[in-house]
Amino acid sequence: MIPGLLKMNTKRRALRAGAVLFVALGAGHLVQTMGAGRPASEPAHAAIRGIETVAASDAGTPAAGKALLPPAASLTGPAPAAAKETAPPPVPEIAAAPDCTPALAVAAAPGALLSLSLSAPCNGGESVSLRHGGLVIAAALDTQGSLRLDLPAFEAAGQVSALLEGGGFASAAAKVDLTGYRRFAVQWMADDAFQLHALEQGADYGAPGDVHAGNAASPEGGALMRLGDPALPVPMLAEVYTWPTGKAVSVRPVVEAAVTATTCGRELAGETVSLSSGRVTVQDLTLTMPGCDAIGDILVLNNLVPEMTLAAMN
């Protein structure tokens, strides 16, 4: 808010003082004296020279030879002392306001990753949502307002945007080579929790070929990344699986949802994001959970990406 301005009207008053001097001594002689010896063009000024007065006598008449006023020099008094020049008070230095503009840097990294570096010095400890190629996650800045992390690239242009909790925005891009890469992700918010499994080469659950958050890499070269900060008030999380490259490997992505006290008896909402042949596809994922008497069960969603179920990479 801008404080209101108070206008003040200043009134100035001029005081006029009039003084009338009556001199009743020889008016005719005074006029004659003023006119004598002065050019006609010179303005008339009363020249008061050595006005004298005398002490009052018993009859109330002035005595001759006594000055009415002291000599002119005595009227002025001593000359005032010259004012001393004083140096102006020092002006305090005002520190420049910090630059609160967030800055985002993005660089291509091995494995078709995007390496992010975000600096927002005025937003320490806040959350930031990161968006790239249909993928949206939320992370937390440290106390200095910094964040570093890697994102799996879904688009060759490598465009990434960052929206801060306080409203600040930044974006940056870095081209990345996606040749030979295929990816599948599931993402969700808050308690709408999903889990992603990638069963490679026909592997069963719990086998070495079962790639998931607890077994993020396989002998075949597949890898899973879990993204986002679950400790945020409203977490935005994702799990991303990357197919192995350089060899023919069959993969079956499976999405699971556990029936818990926070998920039972309601709908879960999320999205799947897939990358194939350089094209990104985003699909809504809605799942109606059983009642709370089924707590402990797990719902399995198969064939979410049928065209990738038995995909082989060269």
C-alpha positions in Angstrom: 0.0 0.0 0.0 1.2 3.5 -0.8 0.7 5.8 2.2 -1.6 8.8 1.6 0.0 12.1 1.1 -1.0 14.9 3.4 -0.9 18.3 1.8 -0.4 21.3 4.0 -1.3 24.8 3.0 1.1 27.3 4.5 -0.2 30.8 5.2 2.2 33.5 5.5 1.2 36.8 7.1 3.1 40.0 6.5 3.1 42.4 9.4 3.3 46.0 8.4 4.7 48.5 10.9 4.2 52.2 10.3 6.3 54.8 11.9 5.5 58.5 11.7 8.1 61.0 12.6 6.8 64.5 13.3 9.4 67.2 13.3 8.0 70.6 14.3 11.2 72.6 14.2 11.2 75.2 11.4 9.2 73.5 8.7 9.9 76.2 6.2 13.6 76.1 6.8 13.6 72.3 6.5 11.9 72.4 3.1 14.4 75.0 1.9 17.3 73.0 3.1 16.1 69.8 1.4 15.7 71.7 -1.9 18.9 73.6 -1.9 21.8 72.2 -3.9 20.0 69.1 -5.3 19.3 68.6 -9.0 15.7 68.6 -10.0 15.9 64.9 -11.2 17.3 63.6 -7.9 14.6 62.1 -5.7 13.8 63.8 -2.4 15.3 61.9 0.5 15.3 63.1 4.1 18.9 63.5 5.2 19.0 63.2 8.9 22.3 64.5 10.2 23.3 64.5 13.8 20.0 64.8 15.5 20.6 66.0 18.9 18.6 66.2 22.1 19.1 67.6 25.5 18.1 66.5 28.9 14.7 67.8 30.1 14.8 70.9 32.3 12.4 71.8 35.0 10.4 73.7 32.4 10.3 70.7 30.1 12.5 72.3 27.4 15.5 70.6 25.9 18.9 71.9 26.8 21.1 72.9 23.9 24.2 70.8 23.1 23.1 67.5 24.4 22.7 64.6 21.9 19.3 62.9 21.7 21.0 59.7 20.6 24.5 58.4 21.1 26.9 58.5 18.3 26.0 56.4 15.3 28.8 54.0 16.0 27.2 53.2 19.3 24.0 52.1 17.7 25.5 49.3 15.7 27.2 47.5 18.5 29.9 45.0 17.9 30.0 43.2 14.6 28.5 39.7 14.9 31.0 36.9 14.7 31.1 35.2 11.3 29.2 31.9 11.3 31.4 28.9 11.3 31.0 26.5 8.4 30.1 23.0 9.6 30.6 19.9 7.6 27.3 18.1 6.6 26.6 15.0 8.6 27.8 11.8 6.9 25.2 10.1 4.8 24.8 6.5 5.8 25.4 3.9 3.1 22.2 2.0 2.2 22.9 -1.5 1.1 21.6 -2.4 -2.3 18.5 -4.6 -2.3 19.3 -8.2 -3.2 18.4 -9.4 -6.7 15.6 -11.8 -6.1 15.2 -12.9 -9.7 15.4 -16.7 -9.8 18.0 -18.1 -12.2 17.8 -21.5 -13.8 20.6 -23.3 -15.7 20.1 -26.5 -17.7 22.8 -28.7 -19.2 22.7 -32.0 -21.1 24.2 -34.9 -19.2 25.0 -38.5 -20.1 22.1 -40.9 -20.2 19.8 -38.4 -21.9 19.5 -36.5 -18.6 19.0 -32.8 -18.0 21.2 -31.4 -15.2 19.4 -28.5 -13.4 20.8 -25.8 -11.2 18.3 -23.3 -9.7 19.3 -20.3 -7.7 16.6 -18.2 -5.9 18.4 -16.5 -2.9 15.2 -14.8 -1.7 13.2 -18.1 -1.6 15.3 -20.3 0.7 13.3 -23.3 2.0 10.4 -22.9 -0.4 9.1 -25.5 -2.8 9.4 -25.3 -6.6 7.5 -27.1 -9.3 9.6 -28.3 -12.3 8.0 -29.0 -15.6 9.5 -30.7 -18.6 7.9 -32.6 -21.5 4.7 -33.5 -19.6 6.6 -34.4 -16.5 5.7 -32.3 -13.4 7.4 -32.7 -10.0 7.9 -30.6 -6.9 11.2 -30.2 -5.0 12.5 -28.1 -2.1 15.1 -25.4 -2.2 17.8 -25.4 0.5 18.1 -22.6 3.0 20.2 -20.6 0.5 17.6 -20.9 -2.2 19.6 -23.4 -4.3 18.6 -26.7 -5.9 20.5 -29.2 -8.1 19.0 -32.3 -9.6 18.8 -34.4 -12.7 15.7 -34.9 -14.8 15.3 -37.7 -17.4 14.7 -35.9 -20.7 11.5 -36.5 -22.6 12.0 -33.9 -25.3 15.0 -33.2 -27.4 14.6 -29.4 -27.0 15.3 -29.8 -23.2 13.0 -27.0 -22.1 12.5 -26.8 -18.4 10.4 -24.3 -16.4 10.5 -23.6 -12.7 7.6 -22.0 -10.7 8.5 -21.0 -7.1 6.1 -21.2 -4.2 6.3 -17.4 -3.9 5.4 -16.8 -7.5 8.9 -16.4 -9.1 9.4 -18.1 -12.5 12.4 -19.1 -14.5 13.0 -21.3 -17.6 16.0 -22.6 -19.5 16.8 -25.2 -22.1 19.5 -27.5 -23.3 19.3 -29.8 -26.3 19.7 -33.4 -25.5 20.2 -36.5 -27.8 17.3 -39.0 -27.2 18.4 -41.4 -29.9 17.8 -45.0 -28.7 16.0 -44.0 -25.5 12.5 -45.0 -24.5 10.8 -44.0 -21.2 7.7 -44.5 -19.2 6.6 -42.6 -16.1 3.8 -42.4 -13.6 3.2 -39.2 -11.6 0.8 -38.2 -8.9 0.1 -35.7 -6.1 -0.1 -36.0 -2.3 -1.6 -39.3 -1.1 -2.6 -40.6 -4.5 0.3 -42.9 -4.4 1.3 -45.2 -7.3 4.3 -47.5 -7.7 6.0 -48.4 -11.0 7.6 -51.8 -11.8 9.4 -52.7 -15.0 9.6 -56.4 -15.5 12.4 -57.1 -17.9 12.8 -60.3 -20.0 9.8 -61.9 -18.4 11.0 -61.4 -14.8 8.6 -62.0 -12.0 8.1 -59.7 -8.9 11.2 -59.7 -6.7 13.5 -61.2 -9.3 16.6 -59.3 -10.5 14.8 -58.2 -13.6 12.1 -56.5 -11.5 13.1 -52.8 -11.6 11.4 -50.6 -9.1 12.2 -47.9 -6.5 13.9 -50.5 -4.2 15.8 -52.0 -7.1 16.6 -49.1 -9.4 18.9 -50.8 -11.9 19.0 -54.1 -13.6 21.7 -56.3 -15.2 20.2 -55.5 -18.6 20.7 -51.8 -18.1 17.2 -50.6 -17.3 16.9 -47.9 -14.7 14.3 -46.2 -12.6 14.4 -42.7 -11.1 12.1 -41.5 -8.3 11.6 -37.8 -8.5 10.1 -35.2 -6.1 10.2 -34.5 -2.4 7.7 -36.5 -0.4 8.2 -34.3 2.7 6.6 -31.2 1.1 3.1 -30.2 2.3 1.7 -31.1 -1.2 4.2 -33.4 -2.8 4.3 -33.9 -6.6 6.1 -37.2 -7.3 7.0 -39.3 -10.2 8.7 -42.6 -11.0 10.5 -42.8 -14.4 11.7 -46.0 -16.0 14.3 -45.9 -18.9 14.6 -48.9 -21.2 18.0 -50.4 -21.7 19.8 -49.2 -24.8 22.1 -51.1 -27.2 20.4 -54.5 -26.8 17.1 -56.2 -27.4 15.2 -56.3 -24.1 11.5 -57.0 -23.6 10.0 -54.9 -20.9 6.5 -54.9 -19.3 5.7 -51.8 -17.3 3.3 -52.3 -14.5 1.6 -49.7 -12.3 0.5 -50.6 -8.8 -1.6 -48.9 -6.1 -1.6 -50.2 -2.5 -4.8 -50.1 -0.5 -4.0 -48.2 2.6 -5.8 -46.1 5.2 -5.2 -43.0 3.1 -6.2 -44.6 -0.3 -9.0 -46.9 0.5 -12.6 -46.2 -0.5 -11.8 -43.3 -2.9 -10.4 -42.5 -6.3 -6.8 -42.0 -7.1 -5.7 -39.7 -9.9 -2.4 -39.5 -11.7 -0.9 -39.4 -15.2 1.4 -41.6 -17.3 4.0 -40.0 -19.5 5.7 -42.1 -22.2 8.5 -41.4 -24.7 8.8 -43.5 -27.8 10.5 -42.7 -31.1 10.9 -39.1 -29.9 7.2 -38.6 -29.3 5.7 -37.8 -25.8 2.3 -39.1 -24.8 0.5 -38.0 -21.6 -2.5 -39.9 -20.4 -4.8 -39.5 -17.4 -4.8 -42.3 -14.9 -7.9 -42.8 -12.6 -8.3 -45.7 -10.3 -11.3 -46.5 -8.0 -9.9 -48.1 -4.8 -11.8 -50.8 -2.8 -13.2 -50.2 0.6 -11.0 -50.0 3.7 -11.8 -53.6 4.5 -9.3 -54.4 1.8 -6.4 -52.6 3.4 -3.2 -54.5 2.6 -4.2 -55.5 -0.9 -2.4 -54.2 -4.1 -4.1 -53.3 -7.3 -2.1 -54.0 -10.5 -2.6 -52.2 -13.7 -1.3 -54.1 -16.7 -1.1 -53.1 -20.4 -1.0 -49.4 -19.8 1.3 -49.1 -22.8 0.6 -52.1 -25.0 2.8 -50.9 -27.8 5.7 -51.0 -25.3 4.9 -54.3 -23.6 7.3 -56.3 -25.6 9.4 -53.4 -27.0 12.9 -54.2 -28.2 15.6 -51.6 -28.5 18.5 -51.9 -31.0 
